[in-house]
Amino acid sequence: MKSNRVVTERVKYVHEHACGRNTMYIKQTKEGVLIQTTDDSNNTQHDFDIDNKDWKLIKMIIDNFVDSDYEEAKVAN
């Protein structure tokens, strides 16, 4: 049985600020996830190559801990 789905292979996030722009590019590959960050204010670039095993761990941490911390802070405030 076929199912419909959304496939996102690339994501770009841009943060504009007084000194310029920070950009994060995320690309999914068969081997894992590639993340590149750039900072226009000081002309720097950082690249992260994360394999699938490590990416699954990072995703699990985000899904299970980041959201719960946010909800607790939301209730406390």
PyMOL Python script that loads the backbone (N, CA, C, O; Angstrom):
from pymol import cmd

cmd.read_pdbstr("""\
ATOM      1  N   MET A   1       0.836  -1.178   0.000  1.00  0.00           N
ATOM      2  CA  MET A   1       0.000   0.000   0.000  1.00  0.00           C
ATOM      3  C   MET A   1       0.885   1.247   0.000  1.00  0.00           C
ATOM      4  O   MET A   1       1.812   1.357   0.802  1.00  0.00           O
ATOM      5  N   LYS A   2       0.597   2.165  -0.886  1.00  0.00           N
ATOM      6  CA  LYS A   2       1.365   3.402  -0.964  1.00  0.00           C
ATOM      7  C   LYS A   2       0.775   4.434  -0.011  1.00  0.00           C
ATOM      8  O   LYS A   2      -0.428   4.454   0.248  1.00  0.00           O
ATOM      9  N   SER A   3       1.647   5.284   0.497  1.00  0.00           N
ATOM     10  CA  SER A   3       1.157   6.354   1.369  1.00  0.00           C
ATOM     11  C   SER A   3       1.773   7.674   0.931  1.00  0.00           C
ATOM     12  O   SER A   3       2.879   7.707   0.391  1.00  0.00           O
ATOM     13  N   ASN A   4       1.061   8.737   1.164  1.00  0.00           N
ATOM     14  CA  ASN A   4       1.568  10.067   0.862  1.00  0.00           C
ATOM     15  C   ASN A   4       2.430  10.539   2.013  1.00  0.00           C
ATOM     16  O   ASN A   4       2.178  10.198   3.169  1.00  0.00           O
ATOM     17  N   ARG A   5       3.445  11.323   1.698  1.00  0.00           N
ATOM     18  CA  ARG A   5       4.311  11.855   2.742  1.00  0.00           C
ATOM     19  C   ARG A   5       5.008  13.098   2.230  1.00  0.00           C
ATOM     20  O   ARG A   5       5.110  13.325   1.024  1.00  0.00           O
ATOM     21  N   VAL A   6       5.475  13.882   3.149  1.00  0.00           N
ATOM     22  CA  VAL A   6       6.256  15.068   2.829  1.00  0.00           C
ATOM     23  C   VAL A   6       7.723  14.706   3.012  1.00  0.00           C
ATOM     24  O   VAL A   6       8.102  14.145   4.040  1.00  0.00           O
ATOM     25  N   VAL A   7       8.544  15.022   2.027  1.00  0.00           N
ATOM     26  CA  VAL A   7       9.977  14.753   2.105  1.00  0.00           C
ATOM     27  C   VAL A   7      10.700  16.092   2.081  1.00  0.00           C
ATOM     28  O   VAL A   7      10.603  16.853   1.119  1.00  0.00           O
ATOM     29  N   THR A   8      11.416  16.358   3.145  1.00  0.00           N
ATOM     30  CA  THR A   8      12.203  17.584   3.232  1.00  0.00           C
ATOM     31  C   THR A   8      13.659  17.181   3.322  1.00  0.00           C
ATOM     32  O   THR A   8      14.100  16.627   4.329  1.00  0.00           O
ATOM     33  N   GLU A   9      14.401  17.461   2.272  1.00  0.00           N
ATOM     34  CA  GLU A   9      15.810  17.088   2.246  1.00  0.00           C
ATOM     35  C   GLU A   9      16.715  18.231   2.669  1.00  0.00           C
ATOM     36  O   GLU A   9      17.843  18.002   3.107  1.00  0.00           O
ATOM     37  N   ARG A  10      16.230  19.463   2.543  1.00  0.00           N
ATOM     38  CA  ARG A  10      17.044  20.624   2.893  1.00  0.00           C
ATOM     39  C   ARG A  10      16.204  21.630   3.677  1.00  0.00           C
ATOM     40  O   ARG A  10      15.034  21.860   3.372  1.00  0.00           O
ATOM     41  N   VAL A  11      16.827  22.218   4.688  1.00  0.00           N
ATOM     42  CA  VAL A  11      16.179  23.248   5.497  1.00  0.00           C
ATOM     43  C   VAL A  11      17.151  24.408   5.616  1.00  0.00           C
ATOM     44  O   VAL A  11      18.355  24.209   5.778  1.00  0.00           O
ATOM     45  N   LYS A  12      16.623  25.615   5.535  1.00  0.00           N
ATOM     46  CA  LYS A  12      17.441  26.821   5.725  1.00  0.00           C
ATOM     47  C   LYS A  12      16.754  27.685   6.775  1.00  0.00           C
ATOM     48  O   LYS A  12      15.575  28.015   6.643  1.00  0.00           O
ATOM     49  N   TYR A  13      17.498  28.050   7.822  1.00  0.00           N
ATOM     50  CA  TYR A  13      16.980  28.917   8.882  1.00  0.00           C
ATOM     51  C   TYR A  13      17.847  30.166   8.913  1.00  0.00           C
ATOM     52  O   TYR A  13      19.073  30.072   8.982  1.00  0.00           O
ATOM     53  N   VAL A  14      17.212  31.341   8.863  1.00  0.00           N
ATOM     54  CA  VAL A  14      17.937  32.612   8.852  1.00  0.00           C
ATOM     55  C   VAL A  14      17.527  33.430  10.065  1.00  0.00           C
ATOM     56  O   VAL A  14      16.340  33.612  10.335  1.00  0.00           O
ATOM     57  N   HIS A  15      18.527  33.921  10.792  1.00  0.00           N
ATOM     58  CA  HIS A  15      18.304  34.797  11.945  1.00  0.00           C
ATOM     59  C   HIS A  15      18.938  36.151  11.628  1.00  0.00           C
ATOM     60  O   HIS A  15      20.162  36.279  11.585  1.00  0.00           O
ATOM     61  N   GLU A  16      18.091  37.159  11.406  1.00  0.00           N
ATOM     62  CA  GLU A  16      18.565  38.520  11.137  1.00  0.00           C
ATOM     63  C   GLU A  16      18.755  39.236  12.469  1.00  0.00           C
ATOM     64  O   GLU A  16      17.908  39.141  13.357  1.00  0.00           O
ATOM     65  N   HIS A  17      19.867  39.951  12.603  1.00  0.00           N
ATOM     66  CA  HIS A  17      20.119  40.717  13.818  1.00  0.00           C
ATOM     67  C   HIS A  17      20.827  42.012  13.451  1.00  0.00           C
ATOM     68  O   HIS A  17      21.149  42.233  12.284  1.00  0.00           O
ATOM     69  N   ALA A  18      21.072  42.867  14.432  1.00  0.00           N
ATOM     70  CA  ALA A  18      21.622  44.204  14.186  1.00  0.00           C
ATOM     71  C   ALA A  18      22.967  44.175  13.471  1.00  0.00           C
ATOM     72  O   ALA A  18      23.276  45.089  12.707  1.00  0.00           O
ATOM     73  N   CYS A  19      23.768  43.148  13.706  1.00  0.00           N
ATOM     74  CA  CYS A  19      25.118  43.088  13.114  1.00  0.00           C
ATOM     75  C   CYS A  19      25.176  42.284  11.824  1.00  0.00           C
ATOM     76  O   CYS A  19      26.243  42.182  11.219  1.00  0.00           O
ATOM     77  N   GLY A  20      24.071  41.716  11.392  1.00  0.00           N
ATOM     78  CA  GLY A  20      24.087  40.935  10.156  1.00  0.00           C
ATOM     79  C   GLY A  20      23.120  39.779  10.183  1.00  0.00           C
ATOM     80  O   GLY A  20      21.962  39.923  10.577  1.00  0.00           O
ATOM     81  N   ARG A  21      23.607  38.631   9.759  1.00  0.00           N
ATOM     82  CA  ARG A  21      22.733  37.475   9.597  1.00  0.00           C
ATOM     83  C   ARG A  21      23.475  36.196   9.976  1.00  0.00           C
ATOM     84  O   ARG A  21      24.637  36.010   9.614  1.00  0.00           O
ATOM     85  N   ASN A  22      22.790  35.318  10.710  1.00  0.00           N
ATOM     86  CA  ASN A  22      23.262  33.957  10.971  1.00  0.00           C
ATOM     87  C   ASN A  22      22.354  33.016  10.188  1.00  0.00           C
ATOM     88  O   ASN A  22      21.132  33.158  10.221  1.00  0.00           O
ATOM     89  N   THR A  23      22.943  32.068   9.492  1.00  0.00           N
ATOM     90  CA  THR A  23      22.166  31.132   8.690  1.00  0.00           C
ATOM     91  C   THR A  23      22.579  29.710   9.034  1.00  0.00           C
ATOM     92  O   THR A  23      23.761  29.415   9.210  1.00  0.00           O
ATOM     93  N   MET A  24      21.580  28.832   9.128  1.00  0.00           N
ATOM     94  CA  MET A  24      21.841  27.418   9.364  1.00  0.00           C
ATOM     95  C   MET A  24      21.198  26.629   8.226  1.00  0.00           C
ATOM     96  O   MET A  24      20.008  26.777   7.946  1.00  0.00           O
ATOM     97  N   TYR A  25      21.998  25.795   7.579  1.00  0.00           N
ATOM     98  CA  TYR A  25      21.529  24.922   6.513  1.00  0.00           C
ATOM     99  C   TYR A  25      21.574  23.490   7.031  1.00  0.00           C
ATOM    100  O   TYR A  25      22.561  23.075   7.639  1.00  0.00           O
ATOM    101  N   ILE A  26      20.507  22.738   6.791  1.00  0.00           N
ATOM    102  CA  ILE A  26      20.449  21.341   7.214  1.00  0.00           C
ATOM    103  C   ILE A  26      20.082  20.505   5.996  1.00  0.00           C
ATOM    104  O   ILE A  26      19.121  20.810   5.290  1.00  0.00           O
ATOM    105  N   LYS A  27      20.850  19.451   5.755  1.00  0.00           N
ATOM    106  CA  LYS A  27      20.594  18.571   4.616  1.00  0.00           C
ATOM    107  C   LYS A  27      20.637  17.127   5.085  1.00  0.00           C
ATOM    108  O   LYS A  27      21.568  16.712   5.774  1.00  0.00           O
ATOM    109  N   GLN A  28      19.626  16.373   4.705  1.00  0.00           N
ATOM    110  CA  GLN A  28      19.572  14.952   5.044  1.00  0.00           C
ATOM    111  C   GLN A  28      20.226  14.149   3.927  1.00  0.00           C
ATOM    112  O   GLN A  28      19.983  14.405   2.747  1.00  0.00           O
ATOM    113  N   THR A  29      21.055  13.176   4.299  1.00  0.00           N
ATOM    114  CA  THR A  29      21.681  12.272   3.334  1.00  0.00           C
ATOM    115  C   THR A  29      21.426  10.832   3.775  1.00  0.00           C
ATOM    116  O   THR A  29      20.865  10.601   4.846  1.00  0.00           O
ATOM    117  N   LYS A  30      21.829   9.879   2.967  1.00  0.00           N
ATOM    118  CA  LYS A  30      21.683   8.470   3.351  1.00  0.00           C
ATOM    119  C   LYS A  30      22.537   8.138   4.567  1.00  0.00           C
ATOM    120  O   LYS A  30      22.174   7.283   5.374  1.00  0.00           O
ATOM    121  N   GLU A  31      23.673   8.818   4.695  1.00  0.00           N
ATOM    122  CA  GLU A  31      24.596   8.543   5.791  1.00  0.00           C
ATOM    123  C   GLU A  31      24.242   9.262   7.082  1.00  0.00           C
ATOM    124  O   GLU A  31      24.662   8.834   8.157  1.00  0.00           O
ATOM    125  N   GLY A  32      23.476  10.347   6.999  1.00  0.00           N
ATOM    126  CA  GLY A  32      23.143  11.118   8.193  1.00  0.00           C
ATOM    127  C   GLY A  32      22.663  12.513   7.855  1.00  0.00           C
ATOM    128  O   GLY A  32      21.900  12.711   6.910  1.00  0.00           O
ATOM    129  N   VAL A  33      23.118  13.476   8.637  1.00  0.00           N
ATOM    130  CA  VAL A  33      22.676  14.861   8.490  1.00  0.00           C
ATOM    131  C   VAL A  33      23.904  15.759   8.380  1.00  0.00           C
ATOM    132  O   VAL A  33      24.873  15.604   9.123  1.00  0.00           O
ATOM    133  N   LEU A  34      23.846  16.694   7.445  1.00  0.00           N
ATOM    134  CA  LEU A  34      24.889  17.701   7.300  1.00  0.00           C
ATOM    135  C   LEU A  34      24.323  19.027   7.774  1.00  0.00           C
ATOM    136  O   LEU A  34      23.254  19.441   7.325  1.00  0.00           O
ATOM    137  N   ILE A  35      25.027  19.696   8.673  1.00  0.00           N
ATOM    138  CA  ILE A  35      24.600  21.001   9.170  1.00  0.00           C
ATOM    139  C   ILE A  35      25.730  21.981   8.917  1.00  0.00           C
ATOM    140  O   ILE A  35      26.889  21.715   9.235  1.00  0.00           O
ATOM    141  N   GLN A  36      25.372  23.122   8.339  1.00  0.00           N
ATOM    142  CA  GLN A  36      26.346  24.183   8.097  1.00  0.00           C
ATOM    143  C   GLN A  36      25.794  25.467   8.697  1.00  0.00           C
ATOM    144  O   GLN A  36      24.633  25.812   8.476  1.00  0.00           O
ATOM    145  N   THR A  37      26.619  26.168   9.451  1.00  0.00           N
ATOM    146  CA  THR A  37      26.217  27.465   9.987  1.00  0.00           C
ATOM    147  C   THR A  37      27.146  28.529   9.431  1.00  0.00           C
ATOM    148  O   THR A  37      28.346  28.303   9.273  1.00  0.00           O
ATOM    149  N   THR A  38      26.580  29.691   9.134  1.00  0.00           N
ATOM    150  CA  THR A  38      27.373  30.823   8.669  1.00  0.00           C
ATOM    151  C   THR A  38      27.009  32.049   9.483  1.00  0.00           C
ATOM    152  O   THR A  38      25.867  32.203   9.916  1.00  0.00           O
ATOM    153  N   ASP A  39      27.982  32.917   9.689  1.00  0.00           N
ATOM    154  CA  ASP A  39      27.787  34.176  10.404  1.00  0.00           C
ATOM    155  C   ASP A  39      28.342  35.284   9.523  1.00  0.00           C
ATOM    156  O   ASP A  39      29.556  35.401   9.351  1.00  0.00           O
ATOM    157  N   ASP A  40      27.450  36.097   8.967  1.00  0.00           N
ATOM    158  CA  ASP A  40      27.868  37.161   8.056  1.00  0.00           C
ATOM    159  C   ASP A  40      28.663  38.257   8.748  1.00  0.00           C
ATOM    160  O   ASP A  40      29.508  38.895   8.121  1.00  0.00           O
ATOM    161  N   SER A  41      28.403  38.487  10.046  1.00  0.00           N
ATOM    162  CA  SER A  41      29.057  39.601  10.739  1.00  0.00           C
ATOM    163  C   SER A  41      30.561  39.392  10.877  1.00  0.00           C
ATOM    164  O   SER A  41      31.313  40.367  10.868  1.00  0.00           O
ATOM    165  N   ASN A  42      31.018  38.151  11.005  1.00  0.00           N
ATOM    166  CA  ASN A  42      32.466  37.911  11.093  1.00  0.00           C
ATOM    167  C   ASN A  42      32.957  36.931  10.034  1.00  0.00           C
ATOM    168  O   ASN A  42      34.064  36.401  10.129  1.00  0.00           O
ATOM    169  N   ASN A  43      32.116  36.695   9.020  1.00  0.00           N
ATOM    170  CA  ASN A  43      32.480  35.890   7.853  1.00  0.00           C
ATOM    171  C   ASN A  43      33.031  34.511   8.247  1.00  0.00           C
ATOM    172  O   ASN A  43      34.107  34.113   7.799  1.00  0.00           O
ATOM    173  N   THR A  44      32.280  33.790   9.090  1.00  0.00           N
ATOM    174  CA  THR A  44      32.702  32.454   9.510  1.00  0.00           C
ATOM    175  C   THR A  44      31.705  31.403   9.047  1.00  0.00           C
ATOM    176  O   THR A  44      30.538  31.696   8.789  1.00  0.00           O
ATOM    177  N   GLN A  45      32.192  30.182   8.949  1.00  0.00           N
ATOM    178  CA  GLN A  45      31.370  29.042   8.561  1.00  0.00           C
ATOM    179  C   GLN A  45      31.812  27.828   9.366  1.00  0.00           C
ATOM    180  O   GLN A  45      33.008  27.599   9.549  1.00  0.00           O
ATOM    181  N   HIS A  46      30.839  27.047   9.849  1.00  0.00           N
ATOM    182  CA  HIS A  46      31.126  25.820  10.585  1.00  0.00           C
ATOM    183  C   HIS A  46      30.290  24.698   9.985  1.00  0.00           C
ATOM    184  O   HIS A  46      29.101  24.875   9.722  1.00  0.00           O
ATOM    185  N   ASP A  47      30.909  23.552   9.771  1.00  0.00           N
ATOM    186  CA  ASP A  47      30.238  22.400   9.172  1.00  0.00           C
ATOM    187  C   ASP A  47      30.219  21.237  10.156  1.00  0.00           C
ATOM    188  O   ASP A  47      31.208  20.963  10.835  1.00  0.00           O
ATOM    189  N   PHE A  48      29.076  20.559  10.222  1.00  0.00           N
ATOM    190  CA  PHE A  48      28.906  19.392  11.079  1.00  0.00           C
ATOM    191  C   PHE A  48      28.387  18.246  10.222  1.00  0.00           C
ATOM    192  O   PHE A  48      27.380  18.399   9.531  1.00  0.00           O
ATOM    193  N   ASP A  49      29.049  17.121  10.258  1.00  0.00           N
ATOM    194  CA  ASP A  49      28.639  15.912   9.553  1.00  0.00           C
ATOM    195  C   ASP A  49      28.259  14.894  10.626  1.00  0.00           C
ATOM    196  O   ASP A  49      29.133  14.344  11.296  1.00  0.00           O
ATOM    197  N   ILE A  50      26.965  14.643  10.791  1.00  0.00           N
ATOM    198  CA  ILE A  50      26.477  13.792  11.878  1.00  0.00           C
ATOM    199  C   ILE A  50      25.944  12.491  11.280  1.00  0.00           C
ATOM    200  O   ILE A  50      25.035  12.519  10.450  1.00  0.00           O
ATOM    201  N   ASP A  51      26.501  11.352  11.694  1.00  0.00           N
ATOM    202  CA  ASP A  51      26.024  10.079  11.140  1.00  0.00           C
ATOM    203  C   ASP A  51      24.643   9.741  11.713  1.00  0.00           C
ATOM    204  O   ASP A  51      24.203  10.329  12.701  1.00  0.00           O
ATOM    205  N   ASN A  52      23.971   8.778  11.066  1.00  0.00           N
ATOM    206  CA  ASN A  52      22.594   8.437  11.444  1.00  0.00           C
ATOM    207  C   ASN A  52      22.461   8.026  12.903  1.00  0.00           C
ATOM    208  O   ASN A  52      21.496   8.408  13.566  1.00  0.00           O
ATOM    209  N   LYS A  53      23.411   7.258  13.411  1.00  0.00           N
ATOM    210  CA  LYS A  53      23.340   6.793  14.805  1.00  0.00           C
ATOM    211  C   LYS A  53      23.354   7.978  15.770  1.00  0.00           C
ATOM    212  O   LYS A  53      22.533   8.052  16.685  1.00  0.00           O
ATOM    213  N   ASP A  54      24.286   8.896  15.561  1.00  0.00           N
ATOM    214  CA  ASP A  54      24.360  10.069  16.429  1.00  0.00           C
ATOM    215  C   ASP A  54      23.151  10.980  16.236  1.00  0.00           C
ATOM    216  O   ASP A  54      22.651  11.560  17.199  1.00  0.00           O
ATOM    217  N   TRP A  55      22.674  11.110  14.983  1.00  0.00           N
ATOM    218  CA  TRP A  55      21.521  11.961  14.718  1.00  0.00           C
ATOM    219  C   TRP A  55      20.278  11.421  15.428  1.00  0.00           C
ATOM    220  O   TRP A  55      19.490  12.199  15.967  1.00  0.00           O
ATOM    221  N   LYS A  56      20.095  10.104  15.433  1.00  0.00           N
ATOM    222  CA  LYS A  56      18.945   9.511  16.129  1.00  0.00           C
ATOM    223  C   LYS A  56      19.005   9.816  17.623  1.00  0.00           C
ATOM    224  O   LYS A  56      17.975  10.075  18.246  1.00  0.00           O
ATOM    225  N   LEU A  57      20.204   9.787  18.198  1.00  0.00           N
ATOM    226  CA  LEU A  57      20.367  10.122  19.612  1.00  0.00           C
ATOM    227  C   LEU A  57      20.032  11.593  19.861  1.00  0.00           C
ATOM    228  O   LEU A  57      19.309  11.909  20.805  1.00  0.00           O
ATOM    229  N   ILE A  58      20.548  12.487  19.030  1.00  0.00           N
ATOM    230  CA  ILE A  58      20.260  13.920  19.175  1.00  0.00           C
ATOM    231  C   ILE A  58      18.764  14.171  19.038  1.00  0.00           C
ATOM    232  O   ILE A  58      18.185  14.919  19.826  1.00  0.00           O
ATOM    233  N   LYS A  59      18.136  13.553  18.045  1.00  0.00           N
ATOM    234  CA  LYS A  59      16.695  13.720  17.828  1.00  0.00           C
ATOM    235  C   LYS A  59      15.898  13.216  19.030  1.00  0.00           C
ATOM    236  O   LYS A  59      14.930  13.854  19.444  1.00  0.00           O
ATOM    237  N   MET A  60      16.299  12.075  19.592  1.00  0.00           N
ATOM    238  CA  MET A  60      15.620  11.532  20.770  1.00  0.00           C
ATOM    239  C   MET A  60      15.721  12.507  21.943  1.00  0.00           C
ATOM    240  O   MET A  60      14.749  12.718  22.669  1.00  0.00           O
ATOM    241  N   ILE A  61      16.898  13.094  22.122  1.00  0.00           N
ATOM    242  CA  ILE A  61      17.078  14.068  23.202  1.00  0.00           C
ATOM    243  C   ILE A  61      16.182  15.277  22.978  1.00  0.00           C
ATOM    244  O   ILE A  61      15.522  15.739  23.908  1.00  0.00           O
ATOM    245  N   ILE A  62      16.154  15.791  21.761  1.00  0.00           N
ATOM    246  CA  ILE A  62      15.303  16.947  21.458  1.00  0.00           C
ATOM    247  C   ILE A  62      13.837  16.604  21.695  1.00  0.00           C
ATOM    248  O   ILE A  62      13.120  17.359  22.351  1.00  0.00           O
ATOM    249  N   ASP A  63      13.388  15.469  21.164  1.00  0.00           N
ATOM    250  CA  ASP A  63      11.979  15.082  21.281  1.00  0.00           C
ATOM    251  C   ASP A  63      11.545  14.834  22.717  1.00  0.00           C
ATOM    252  O   ASP A  63      10.409  15.140  23.080  1.00  0.00           O
ATOM    253  N   ASN A  64      12.431  14.286  23.540  1.00  0.00           N
ATOM    254  CA  ASN A  64      12.036  13.882  24.887  1.00  0.00           C
ATOM    255  C   ASN A  64      12.377  14.863  25.997  1.00  0.00           C
ATOM    256  O   ASN A  64      11.739  14.849  27.049  1.00  0.00           O
ATOM    257  N   PHE A  65      13.360  15.704  25.782  1.00  0.00           N
ATOM    258  CA  PHE A  65      13.788  16.582  26.863  1.00  0.00           C
ATOM    259  C   PHE A  65      13.534  18.054  26.591  1.00  0.00           C
ATOM    260  O   PHE A  65      13.110  18.778  27.493  1.00  0.00           O
ATOM    261  N   VAL A  66      13.778  18.508  25.390  1.00  0.00           N
ATOM    262  CA  VAL A  66      13.619  19.933  25.091  1.00  0.00           C
ATOM    263  C   VAL A  66      12.164  20.349  25.232  1.00  0.00           C
ATOM    264  O   VAL A  66      11.880  21.363  25.869  1.00  0.00           O
ATOM    265  N   ASP A  67      11.235  19.596  24.658  1.00  0.00           N
ATOM    266  CA  ASP A  67       9.824  19.952  24.739  1.00  0.00           C
ATOM    267  C   ASP A  67       9.313  19.901  26.171  1.00  0.00           C
ATOM    268  O   ASP A  67       8.537  20.765  26.581  1.00  0.00           O
ATOM    269  N   SER A  68       9.736  18.899  26.939  1.00  0.00           N
ATOM    270  CA  SER A  68       9.258  18.795  28.315  1.00  0.00           C
ATOM    271  C   SER A  68       9.786  19.951  29.160  1.00  0.00           C
ATOM    272  O   SER A  68       9.065  20.466  30.015  1.00  0.00           O
ATOM    273  N   ASP A  69      11.027  20.366  28.936  1.00  0.00           N
ATOM    274  CA  ASP A  69      11.566  21.517  29.660  1.00  0.00           C
ATOM    275  C   ASP A  69      10.796  22.783  29.302  1.00  0.00           C
ATOM    276  O   ASP A  69      10.518  23.614  30.166  1.00  0.00           O
ATOM    277  N   TYR A  70      10.456  22.922  28.030  1.00  0.00           N
ATOM    278  CA  TYR A  70       9.710  24.093  27.585  1.00  0.00           C
ATOM    279  C   TYR A  70       8.343  24.136  28.262  1.00  0.00           C
ATOM    280  O   TYR A  70       7.923  25.189  28.741  1.00  0.00           O
ATOM    281  N   GLU A  71       7.658  23.018  28.303  1.00  0.00           N
ATOM    282  CA  GLU A  71       6.337  22.965  28.922  1.00  0.00           C
ATOM    283  C   GLU A  71       6.416  23.277  30.412  1.00  0.00           C
ATOM    284  O   GLU A  71       5.544  23.968  30.939  1.00  0.00           O
ATOM    285  N   GLU A  72       7.448  22.782  31.102  1.00  0.00           N
ATOM    286  CA  GLU A  72       7.599  23.072  32.528  1.00  0.00           C
ATOM    287  C   GLU A  72       7.832  24.561  32.749  1.00  0.00           C
ATOM    288  O   GLU A  72       7.257  25.147  33.666  1.00  0.00           O
ATOM    289  N   ALA A  73       8.666  25.174  31.922  1.00  0.00           N
ATOM    290  CA  ALA A  73       8.934  26.611  32.046  1.00  0.00           C
ATOM    291  C   ALA A  73       7.674  27.412  31.742  1.00  0.00           C
ATOM    292  O   ALA A  73       7.417  28.439  32.371  1.00  0.00           O
ATOM    293  N   LYS A  74       6.903  26.947  30.790  1.00  0.00           N
ATOM    294  CA  LYS A  74       5.672  27.630  30.413  1.00  0.00           C
ATOM    295  C   LYS A  74       4.680  27.620  31.579  1.00  0.00           C
ATOM    296  O   LYS A  74       4.023  28.625  31.850  1.00  0.00           O
ATOM    297  N   VAL A  75       4.579  26.489  32.259  1.00  0.00           N
ATOM    298  CA  VAL A  75       3.663  26.371  33.393  1.00  0.00           C
ATOM    299  C   VAL A  75       4.158  27.224  34.561  1.00  0.00           C
ATOM    300  O   VAL A  75       3.360  27.868  35.243  1.00  0.00           O
ATOM    301  N   ALA A  76       5.474  27.228  34.791  1.00  0.00           N
ATOM    302  CA  ALA A  76       6.036  27.972  35.920  1.00  0.00           C
ATOM    303  C   ALA A  76       5.889  29.479  35.743  1.00  0.00           C
ATOM    304  O   ALA A  76       5.755  30.211  36.724  1.00  0.00           O
ATOM    305  N   ASN A  77       5.914  29.939  34.505  1.00  0.00           N
ATOM    306  CA  ASN A  77       5.804  31.382  34.259  1.00  0.00           C
ATOM    307  C   ASN A  77       4.378  31.735  34.143  1.00  0.00           C
ATOM    308  O   ASN A  77       4.047  32.902  33.935  1.00  0.00           O
TER     309      ASN A  77
END
""", "prot")
cmd.dss("prot")
cmd.show_as("cartoon", "prot")
cmd.util.cbc("prot")
cmd.orient("prot")
